[in-house]
Amino acid sequence: MFQKIKPLYDKVLIQRVEDETKTAGGLLYIPDVAKERAQTGKVIAAGAGRLTPDGKVLPLQVKVGDTVYFGKYAGTQAGDDFLIIKEDEILGIIEL
């Protein structure tokens, strides 16, 4: 259901990307109760852009398909794996 949301203006729909469940060495598994919510996600949909006071629309810097990093308490939860946030709450685009 949430994949079909079209965000307005400078809002972005993000699907969280789960972190690794193993440690860097690969020997230990991290239990679900010890994990925090992921702060990375993939942009599923984006609004048209930020509305300026004079009525112009400035395009967003993120686009559908980007993997982004956002703040721990950013946005509004939309289901279990989705988040709707403002573009200015996105801290950076992860380049793979």
Backbone as a printed PyTorch tensor [residue, N CA C, xyz], in Angstrom:
tensor([[[  0.8140,  -1.1920,   0.0000],
         [  0.0000,   0.0000,   0.0000],
         [  0.8600,   1.2610,   0.0000]],

        [[  1.9150,   1.2950,   0.8170],
         [  2.7200,   2.5050,   0.9300],
         [  3.5840,   2.7600,  -0.3030]],

        [[  3.8560,   1.7320,  -1.1150],
         [  4.6250,   1.9350,  -2.3370],
         [  3.8750,   2.8170,  -3.3320]],

        [[  2.5660,   2.9540,  -3.1690],
         [  1.7550,   3.7210,  -4.1100],
         [  1.5220,   5.1630,  -3.6610]],

        [[  2.1590,   5.5890,  -2.5820],
         [  2.0200,   6.9680,  -2.1070],
         [  2.8760,   7.8880,  -2.9630]],

        [[  2.3180,   9.0070,  -3.4010],
         [  3.0600,  10.0440,  -4.1160],
         [  3.2550,  11.2040,  -3.1440]],

        [[  4.4680,  11.3900,  -2.6160],
         [  4.7160,  12.4790,  -1.6670],
         [  4.5080,  13.8490,  -2.3190]],

        [[  4.1470,  14.8230,  -1.5090],
         [  3.9360,  16.1870,  -1.9890],
         [  5.1670,  17.0470,  -1.7220]],

        [[  5.3750,  18.0200,  -2.5950],
         [  6.4330,  19.0300,  -2.4720],
         [  7.7950,  18.4310,  -2.1460]],

        [[  8.3530,  18.7250,  -0.9650],
         [  9.7190,  18.3030,  -0.6500],
         [  9.7670,  17.0390,   0.2060]],

        [[  8.7010,  16.2590,   0.1820],
         [  8.6520,  15.0080,   0.9500],
         [  9.1800,  13.8510,   0.1030]],

        [[  9.7340,  12.8440,   0.7870],
         [ 10.3200,  11.6910,   0.1200],
         [  9.8460,  10.4230,   0.8340]],

        [[  9.4500,   9.4090,   0.0680],
         [  9.0730,   8.1150,   0.6250],
         [ 10.2950,   7.2090,   0.5610]],

        [[ 10.6800,   6.6750,   1.7260],
         [ 11.8790,   5.8510,   1.8320],
         [ 11.5020,   4.4780,   2.3650]],

        [[ 12.0930,   3.4570,   1.7750],
         [ 11.9630,   2.1040,   2.3070],
         [ 13.2720,   1.7880,   3.0200]],

        [[ 13.1620,   1.4640,   4.3050],
         [ 14.3590,   1.1750,   5.0980],
         [ 15.1030,  -0.0280,   4.5320]],

        [[ 16.4320,   0.0460,   4.5830],
         [ 17.3010,  -1.0560,   4.1920],
         [ 17.8890,  -1.6000,   5.4780]],

        [[ 17.6360,  -2.8730,   5.7370],
         [ 18.1060,  -3.4750,   6.9860],
         [ 19.6170,  -3.6340,   6.9870]],

        [[ 20.2150,  -3.4150,   8.1590],
         [ 21.6520,  -3.5730,   8.3330],
         [ 22.0260,  -5.0430,   8.4050]],

        [[ 23.3120,  -5.3100,   8.3200],
         [ 23.8240,  -6.6730,   8.4080],
         [ 23.4790,  -7.2910,   9.7640]],

        [[ 23.2600,  -8.5900,   9.7720],
         [ 22.9730,  -9.2870,  11.0240],
         [ 24.2040,  -9.9730,  11.5900]],

        [[ 25.3320,  -9.9050,  10.8720],
         [ 26.5820, -10.4930,  11.3620],
         [ 27.5580,  -9.3720,  11.6990]],

        [[ 28.5100,  -9.6750,  12.5580],
         [ 29.5720,  -8.7250,  12.8620],
         [ 30.5200,  -8.6480,  11.6800]],

        [[ 31.4220,  -7.6760,  11.7000],
         [ 32.3570,  -7.4900,  10.5920],
         [ 33.2090,  -8.7280,  10.3480]],

        [[ 33.5720,  -9.4340,  11.4090],
         [ 34.3710, -10.6520,  11.2570],
         [ 33.5650, -11.8290,  10.7430]],

        [[ 32.2510, -11.7380,  10.8240],
         [ 31.3810, -12.7780,  10.3100],
         [ 31.1470, -13.9400,  11.2590]],

        [[ 31.6650, -13.8440,  12.4690],
         [ 31.5390, -14.9600,  13.3990],
         [ 30.3260, -14.8540,  14.3100]],

        [[ 29.9260, -13.6560,  14.6380],
         [ 28.8120, -13.4620,  15.5700],
         [ 27.5980, -12.9020,  14.8510]],

        [[ 26.4330, -13.3660,  15.2490],
         [ 25.1800, -12.8280,  14.7300],
         [ 24.5890, -11.8800,  15.7620]],

        [[ 24.0140, -10.7830,  15.2780],
         [ 23.3940,  -9.8040,  16.1580],
         [ 21.9180, -10.1530,  16.2880]],

        [[ 21.4300, -10.4020,  17.5110],
         [ 20.0120, -10.7610,  17.6710],
         [ 19.1050,  -9.5710,  17.3590]],

        [[ 17.8620,  -9.8730,  16.9560],
         [ 16.9040,  -8.8290,  16.5880],
         [ 16.6550,  -7.8330,  17.7110]],

        [[ 16.6480,  -8.2890,  18.9570],
         [ 16.3590,  -7.3870,  20.0730],
         [ 17.4880,  -6.3880,  20.3030]],

        [[ 18.6890,  -6.6670,  19.8180],
         [ 19.8300,  -5.7750,  20.0180],
         [ 19.9870,  -4.7720,  18.8810]],

        [[ 19.2740,  -4.9920,  17.7720],
         [ 19.4160,  -4.1020,  16.6160],
         [ 18.5390,  -2.8670,  16.7660]],

        [[ 19.0390,  -1.7550,  16.2470],
         [ 18.2450,  -0.5300,  16.1740],
         [ 17.6570,  -0.4300,  14.7670]],

        [[ 16.6930,   0.4610,  14.6030],
         [ 16.0950,   0.6760,  13.2880],
         [ 17.1490,   1.2220,  12.3330]],

        [[ 17.1010,   0.7670,  11.1050],
         [ 18.0700,   1.1990,  10.1040],
         [ 17.9230,   2.6890,   9.8200]],

        [[ 19.0360,   3.3430,   9.5940],
         [ 19.0300,   4.7570,   9.2450],
         [ 19.4060,   4.9610,   7.7840]],

        [[ 19.3840,   3.8920,   7.0270],
         [ 19.6020,   3.9820,   5.5970],
         [ 18.3680,   3.4350,   4.8960]],

        [[ 18.1410,   3.9350,   3.6990],
         [ 16.9860,   3.4710,   2.9540],
         [ 17.0730,   3.8480,   1.4950]],

        [[ 16.1630,   3.2820,   0.7320],
         [ 16.0940,   3.5330,  -0.7060],
         [ 14.9050,   4.4380,  -0.9870]],

        [[ 15.1190,   5.4610,  -1.8140],
         [ 14.0480,   6.3870,  -2.1760],
         [ 13.1030,   5.6760,  -3.1350]],

        [[ 11.8470,   5.5480,  -2.7130],
         [ 10.8240,   4.8670,  -3.5030],
         [ 10.0290,   5.8710,  -4.3430]],

        [[  9.7600,   7.0470,  -3.7680],
         [  9.0120,   8.0950,  -4.4770],
         [  9.4340,   9.4430,  -3.9140]],

        [[  9.3220,  10.4820,  -4.7170],
         [  9.7000,  11.8310,  -4.2940],
         [  8.7020,  12.8380,  -4.8420]],

        [[  8.5000,  13.9090,  -4.0720],
         [  7.6130,  14.9760,  -4.5030],
         [  8.2480,  15.8090,  -5.6090]],

        [[  7.5200,  16.8270,  -6.0550],
         [  7.9800,  17.6660,  -7.1680],
         [  9.1260,  18.5880,  -6.7830]],

        [[  9.1800,  19.0010,  -5.5160],
         [ 10.2470,  19.8960,  -5.0800],
         [  9.7740,  20.8500,  -4.0030]],

        [[ 10.7210,  21.6220,  -3.4800],
         [ 10.4210,  22.5740,  -2.4080],
         [  9.7660,  23.8250,  -2.9800]],

        [[  8.6970,  24.2520,  -2.3400],
         [  7.9670,  25.4450,  -2.7550],
         [  8.5870,  26.6640,  -2.1010]],

        [[  8.9910,  27.6600,  -2.9010],
         [  9.5870,  28.8860,  -2.3700],
         [  8.4790,  29.8730,  -2.0160]],

        [[  8.7990,  30.9050,  -1.2230],
         [  7.7830,  31.8940,  -0.8510],
         [  7.1450,  32.6200,  -2.0500]],

        [[  7.8850,  32.7300,  -3.1600],
         [  7.3190,  33.4080,  -4.3380],
         [  6.5790,  32.4450,  -5.2710]],

        [[  6.3860,  31.1770,  -4.8250],
         [  5.5710,  30.2370,  -5.5810],
         [  6.3070,  29.3520,  -6.5650]],

        [[  7.6180,  29.4850,  -6.6480],
         [  8.3920,  28.6310,  -7.5450],
         [  8.6810,  27.2900,  -6.8650]],

        [[  8.8900,  26.2760,  -7.6760],
         [  9.2100,  24.9430,  -7.1540],
         [ 10.6660,  24.6260,  -7.4880]],

        [[ 11.4780,  24.4190,  -6.4370],
         [ 12.8720,  24.0400,  -6.6250],
         [ 12.9550,  22.5110,  -6.6310]],

        [[ 13.5760,  21.9080,  -7.6480],
         [ 13.6300,  20.4480,  -7.7250],
         [ 14.4390,  19.8450,  -6.5730]],

        [[ 14.1150,  18.6010,  -6.2350],
         [ 14.8260,  17.9010,  -5.1670],
         [ 16.1930,  17.4300,  -5.6580]],

        [[ 17.1280,  17.2460,  -4.7190],
         [ 18.4480,  16.7300,  -5.0690],
         [ 18.4730,  15.2040,  -5.0820]],

        [[ 17.5430,  14.5780,  -4.3480],
         [ 17.4650,  13.1130,  -4.3540],
         [ 16.4760,  12.6730,  -5.4210]],

        [[ 16.6790,  11.4640,  -5.9170],
         [ 15.7690,  10.9320,  -6.9400],
         [ 15.4230,   9.4920,  -6.5940]],

        [[ 14.3960,   8.9770,  -7.2140],
         [ 13.9610,   7.6030,  -6.9890],
         [ 15.1210,   6.6610,  -7.2980]],

        [[ 15.3620,   5.7210,  -6.3920],
         [ 16.4410,   4.7530,  -6.5610],
         [ 17.6820,   5.0790,  -5.7470]],

        [[ 17.8310,   6.3330,  -5.2730],
         [ 18.9790,   6.7070,  -4.4460],
         [ 18.9300,   5.9750,  -3.1130]],

        [[ 20.0870,   5.6030,  -2.5960],
         [ 20.2030,   5.0750,  -1.2440],
         [ 20.6860,   6.2220,  -0.3720]],

        [[ 19.9430,   6.5050,   0.6950],
         [ 20.2210,   7.6870,   1.5060],
         [ 20.4190,   7.3310,   2.9730]],

        [[ 21.0590,   8.2460,   3.6940],
         [ 21.2560,   8.1420,   5.1290],
         [ 20.4830,   9.2790,   5.7630]],

        [[ 19.7020,   8.9700,   6.8090],
         [ 18.8680,   9.9920,   7.4370],
         [ 18.9980,   9.9140,   8.9510]],

        [[ 18.5450,  10.9540,   9.6290],
         [ 18.6400,  11.0220,  11.0760],
         [ 17.7900,   9.9700,  11.7800]],

        [[ 18.1920,   9.6420,  12.9940],
         [ 17.5420,   8.5880,  13.7690],
         [ 16.0600,   8.8590,  14.0080]],

        [[ 15.6920,  10.1100,  14.2540],
         [ 14.3000,  10.4520,  14.5690],
         [ 13.6290,  11.2400,  13.4460]],

        [[ 14.1260,  11.1000,  12.2300],
         [ 13.5990,  11.8500,  11.0890],
         [ 12.2700,  11.2750,  10.6090]],

        [[ 11.4150,  12.1610,  10.1200],
         [ 10.2200,  11.7550,   9.3990],
         [  9.0970,  11.1270,  10.1960]],

        [[  8.1640,  10.5710,   9.4480],
         [  6.9680,   9.9300,   9.9950],
         [  6.9250,   8.4940,   9.5100]],

        [[  6.7320,   7.5810,  10.4380],
         [  6.6580,   6.1600,  10.1110],
         [  5.4240,   5.9060,   9.2430]],

        [[  5.5940,   5.1180,   8.1830],
         [  4.4900,   4.7340,   7.2960],
         [  4.5460,   3.2240,   7.1260]],

        [[  3.9510,   2.5070,   8.0390],
         [  4.0520,   1.0520,   8.0260],
         [  5.3370,   0.6180,   8.7070]],

        [[  5.6700,  -0.6600,   8.5760],
         [  6.8500,  -1.1990,   9.2510],
         [  8.1570,  -0.7730,   8.6060]],

        [[  8.2210,  -0.7610,   7.2820],
         [  9.4840,  -0.5400,   6.5830],
         [  9.5890,   0.7880,   5.8520]],

        [[  8.5550,   1.6240,   5.9210],
         [  8.5520,   2.8560,   5.1470],
         [  8.5580,   4.0850,   6.0450]],

        [[  9.0590,   5.1740,   5.4910],
         [  9.1960,   6.4270,   6.2060],
         [  8.9550,   7.5620,   5.2170]],

        [[  8.2030,   8.5800,   5.6390],
         [  8.0300,   9.7760,   4.8160],
         [  8.7530,  10.9090,   5.5190]],

        [[  9.7440,  11.4890,   4.8360],
         [ 10.5260,  12.5530,   5.4520],
         [ 10.7000,  13.7220,   4.4900]],

        [[ 11.0520,  14.8800,   5.0440],
         [ 11.3820,  16.0410,   4.2230],
         [ 12.7970,  15.8660,   3.6850]],

        [[ 13.0490,  16.4190,   2.5270],
         [ 14.3700,  16.2660,   1.9270],
         [ 15.4650,  16.8320,   2.8270]],

        [[ 15.1860,  17.8990,   3.5540],
         [ 16.2360,  18.4940,   4.3930],
         [ 16.5720,  17.6430,   5.6230]],

        [[ 15.7980,  16.5690,   5.8810],
         [ 16.1330,  15.6280,   6.9460],
         [ 17.0530,  14.5170,   6.4730]],

        [[ 17.2820,  14.4530,   5.1640],
         [ 18.2220,  13.4810,   4.6040],
         [ 19.6280,  14.0400,   4.7740]],

        [[ 20.5000,  13.2460,   5.3870],
         [ 21.8430,  13.7120,   5.6980],
         [ 22.7990,  13.5270,   4.5340]],

        [[ 22.5500,  12.5470,   3.6740],
         [ 23.4310,  12.3330,   2.5470],
         [ 22.9650,  11.1990,   1.6520]],

        [[ 23.4910,  11.1900,   0.4410],
         [ 23.2380,  10.1280,  -0.5230],
         [ 24.4330,   9.1810,  -0.4810]],

        [[ 24.1610,   7.8890,  -0.3390],
         [ 25.2290,   6.8980,  -0.2770],
         [ 25.5640,   6.4740,  -1.7000]],

        [[ 26.8040,   6.7090,  -2.0980],
         [ 27.2550,   6.3400,  -3.4360],
         [ 27.8860,   4.9620,  -3.3490]],

        [[ 27.3630,   4.0410,  -4.1070],
         [ 27.8510,   2.6600,  -4.0610],
         [ 28.9330,   2.4290,  -5.0740]]])
